Amino acid sequence: MKTGCIHGCVIALLLLLVPVGIVRAADGDSGVRLILQLTVDGLRADLLARYHDRFGEGGFHYLLNNDTVFANAHYRHANTETIVGHSTLSTGAHPSVHGMTGNVWYDAEAGELSYNIEDPDHLLLPVRAQQMTGDQVDPAQRLARTKGRSPRALLAETLADKLLSFTGGLAKVYSVSAKDRSAVAMAGKGGKAFWFSTDSGDFVNSTWYDDAYPDWVAVWNAEHKADQYAETEWKCQLSRMQGRGPVMWSDSKEALRSAAADESIQLNC
């Protein structure tokens, strides 16, 4: 998990489209056809209060003031890594049940560490005629021994899987994220997952999900939207002082330790 959302968060989006006739038959005449689940990796609970006065009228401000807020929610697992949290939220089960206990784990047969969703039987679908190779900034993904990805290691059914089962496969389920493991965990074994490729800047998936990309994905990728950000610099909207504490803006573990050791620092937690 990251030290602060303002410094950089990854958002996983799960989109579930439900056939209206099935919903009305099961739940009166509610007419609910769309379920949207947003999971923000690295968004600590205290950040919502810390930056509340800087929110616009929509977004977090709207949700905090108009919806249900669980103010006393706690993890029941110690390892709060990406795949663990996303799988727990998508399945409603603990890691001991859904099986995703860490971003990487020890492969006893191979005698080495492996990436949680790597799968040599389901390779990535090619996006461009000339394949590209970019820098992999994710330390967990660096340990992957294959380009293949799938939810094969996920042991429990997800909300997406249950919805697909309930509707007889008629519901449409899409999961999108910058991280492959976030998208895979949210989509379950029945939904469609897409994730950002650091090689090409396109959104990709594997042969677990499709034999070829849908036309709308191919069209989006052909526009090369990520290319416009190449050789540019991401700048924080707030200064370090406005960020309310150096811990929020630290770039290394060493800086965090130094900040924690300085008793004169006001953390405003």
C-alpha positions in Angstrom: 0.0 0.0 0.0 1.2 3.6 -0.7 2.0 6.2 1.9 -0.6 8.6 0.7 -3.3 9.0 -2.0 -2.3 12.5 -2.9 1.2 11.3 -3.9 -0.3 8.6 -6.1 -3.2 6.2 -6.0 -4.4 3.4 -8.2 -8.2 3.2 -8.8 -9.9 0.0 -9.8 -13.3 0.3 -11.3 -15.8 -2.5 -11.4 -18.8 -1.9 -13.8 -21.7 -4.3 -13.6 -24.6 -3.9 -16.1 -27.7 -5.9 -15.1 -30.5 -6.8 -17.4 -33.5 -4.8 -16.2 -36.1 -7.5 -16.6 -34.2 -9.8 -14.3 -33.7 -7.2 -11.6 -37.4 -6.2 -11.6 -38.5 -9.8 -11.3 -36.2 -10.4 -8.4 -36.5 -7.1 -6.6 -39.9 -5.6 -7.3 -39.6 -2.7 -9.7 -36.3 -1.1 -8.6 -35.1 -0.6 -12.1 -31.4 -0.9 -10.9 -29.3 -1.7 -14.0 -25.9 -0.4 -13.0 -23.6 -1.3 -10.1 -20.4 0.6 -9.8 -17.6 -0.3 -7.4 -14.6 2.0 -7.0 -11.6 0.8 -5.0 -8.8 3.3 -4.3 -5.6 1.5 -3.5 -3.6 3.5 -0.9 -6.5 5.8 0.3 -6.1 5.7 4.0 -9.3 6.5 6.0 -7.8 9.5 7.7 -7.1 11.3 4.4 -10.9 11.8 3.8 -11.0 13.9 7.0 -7.7 15.6 6.4 -8.6 16.9 3.0 -12.3 17.3 3.4 -12.2 21.1 3.1 -10.5 20.9 -0.2 -13.0 18.6 -1.9 -15.3 20.0 -4.6 -19.1 19.6 -4.3 -19.1 16.3 -6.1 -16.9 13.2 -5.6 -15.9 12.4 -2.0 -17.7 15.4 -0.6 -21.0 14.2 -2.1 -20.5 10.6 -0.9 -19.6 11.6 2.6 -22.6 13.9 3.0 -25.3 11.9 1.2 -24.4 8.3 1.5 -23.6 5.7 4.2 -20.2 6.0 5.8 -18.7 3.2 7.8 -16.6 5.0 10.4 -15.5 2.0 12.4 -14.4 -0.5 9.8 -11.3 -2.6 10.3 -9.2 -5.1 8.4 -9.1 -8.6 9.9 -5.9 -9.4 8.0 -2.4 -8.1 8.6 -1.0 -8.0 5.1 -2.8 -5.0 3.5 -1.2 -5.3 0.0 -3.1 -4.6 -3.2 -4.3 -8.1 -4.2 -5.3 -9.0 -0.6 -7.5 -6.0 -0.1 -9.1 -6.0 -3.6 -9.9 -9.7 -3.3 -11.3 -9.3 0.2 -13.6 -6.5 -1.0 -14.7 -8.3 -4.2 -15.4 -11.7 -2.5 -16.5 -10.7 1.0 -14.1 -13.4 2.2 -10.9 -13.3 4.3 -7.6 -14.1 2.6 -7.5 -17.5 4.3 -10.6 -18.3 2.2 -10.1 -16.4 -1.1 -6.4 -17.5 -1.2 -4.9 -14.2 -2.3 -2.5 -13.7 0.7 0.1 -11.4 -0.9 1.2 -9.7 -4.1 3.9 -12.3 -4.3 4.4 -15.7 -2.7 6.8 -18.6 -2.5 6.4 -21.2 -5.2 7.4 -24.4 -3.4 7.7 -26.5 -6.5 9.9 -24.0 -8.3 11.8 -22.9 -5.2 11.3 -19.2 -5.9 9.0 -16.3 -5.5 6.2 -15.9 -8.0 3.6 -13.2 -8.9 0.1 -13.8 -7.6 -1.8 -13.7 -11.0 0.9 -14.9 -13.4 -0.4 -17.7 -15.6 1.8 -19.1 -18.5 -1.3 -20.7 -20.0 -3.1 -17.4 -20.6 -0.7 -15.0 -22.3 -1.5 -11.3 -23.0 -3.3 -10.5 -26.2 -1.1 -8.5 -28.5 -2.1 -4.8 -29.0 0.2 -3.4 -31.6 1.9 -4.9 -34.6 5.3 -4.0 -33.2 5.4 -5.0 -29.6 7.1 -2.5 -27.2 8.9 -3.0 -23.9 8.7 -0.3 -21.2 10.2 0.0 -17.7 8.3 -2.0 -15.1 8.0 0.2 -12.0 6.0 -2.3 -9.9 8.3 -4.4 -7.8 5.8 -7.2 -7.5 5.2 -7.5 -11.2 9.0 -7.6 -11.8 9.0 -11.0 -10.2 6.5 -12.4 -12.7 8.1 -15.2 -14.7 5.6 -15.0 -17.6 3.5 -12.3 -19.3 0.4 -14.4 -18.8 -2.3 -13.3 -16.4 -5.5 -14.8 -15.0 -7.6 -15.1 -11.8 -6.9 -18.9 -11.6 -5.4 -18.6 -8.1 -8.5 -16.8 -6.7 -10.4 -19.4 -4.7 -13.6 -17.7 -3.8 -16.4 -16.3 -6.0 -16.6 -12.5 -6.4 -19.6 -10.2 -6.6 -19.1 -10.2 -10.3 -19.2 -14.0 -10.4 -22.4 -14.2 -8.3 -24.1 -11.6 -10.5 -23.2 -13.5 -13.6 -24.5 -16.7 -12.1 -27.8 -15.0 -10.9 -28.5 -13.6 -14.4 -27.6 -16.7 -16.3 -24.6 -15.0 -17.8 -26.7 -12.1 -19.2 -25.1 -9.4 -17.0 -22.1 -7.5 -18.4 -19.1 -7.2 -16.0 -16.0 -5.1 -16.7 -13.1 -4.3 -14.4 -10.5 -1.6 -15.3 -7.4 -0.6 -13.4 -3.9 0.7 -13.9 -2.7 -2.5 -12.0 -3.3 -5.9 -13.5 -3.9 -7.6 -10.1 -6.5 -5.0 -9.2 -8.5 -5.5 -12.3 -8.2 -9.3 -12.1 -9.3 -9.5 -8.5 -12.3 -7.3 -9.1 -13.5 -9.1 -12.2 -13.3 -12.6 -10.7 -13.3 -15.6 -13.0 -16.4 -14.6 -15.1 -16.0 -10.9 -15.7 -13.8 -9.0 -18.2 -10.6 -7.4 -16.8 -8.5 -4.7 -18.5 -5.4 -3.1 -17.2 -2.8 -0.5 -18.2 0.3 -1.7 -20.0 3.5 0.0 -19.0 5.0 -1.4 -22.2 2.6 0.3 -24.6 0.3 2.6 -22.7 -2.6 0.6 -23.9 -5.2 -1.3 -21.9 -4.7 -5.0 -22.3 -5.9 -8.4 -21.0 -5.1 -12.1 -21.6 -6.5 -15.1 -23.4 -8.4 -16.0 -20.2 -10.9 -13.3 -21.0 -10.9 -13.0 -24.8 -9.5 -14.4 -28.1 -9.3 -10.8 -29.4 -10.0 -7.4 -28.1 -13.5 -6.0 -28.5 -13.8 -3.3 -31.2 -14.3 -0.5 -28.7 -11.1 -1.5 -26.8 -9.2 -1.6 -30.1 -10.5 1.8 -31.1 -9.5 3.3 -27.7 -6.0 1.8 -27.8 -5.5 3.0 -31.4 -5.9 6.6 -30.2 -2.7 6.2 -28.1 -4.1 8.5 -25.4 -1.2 7.8 -22.9 1.4 9.1 -25.4 0.5 12.7 -24.8 1.9 12.3 -21.2 5.3 11.0 -22.4 8.3 13.2 -21.3 6.0 15.3 -19.1 6.2 15.9 -15.4 3.4 15.2 -12.9 3.1 18.1 -10.4 1.3 18.2 -7.1 -1.5 20.7 -6.9 -0.6 21.5 -3.3 2.7 22.6 -1.9 4.4 20.5 0.8 3.1 22.8 3.5 -0.4 22.7 2.1 -0.1 18.9 2.0 -0.2 19.1 5.8 2.8 17.1 6.9 6.0 15.8 5.3 4.8 12.2 5.8 2.3 12.8 3.0 4.9 13.8 0.5 7.9 11.5 1.4 9.6 9.8 -1.5 11.4 7.1 0.5 11.2 5.0 3.6 14.3 6.9 4.9 12.4 10.2 4.7 9.4 8.6 6.5 11.7 7.4 9.3 13.3 10.8 9.6 9.9 12.5 9.8 8.7 10.1 12.5 11.8 10.7 14.6 11.4 14.5 14.5 9.2 15.3 17.5 8.7 18.8 16.2 6.6 17.7 13.2 2.9 18.1 13.5 1.2 15.2 11.6 -2.4 16.5 12.0 -3.8 13.0 12.0 
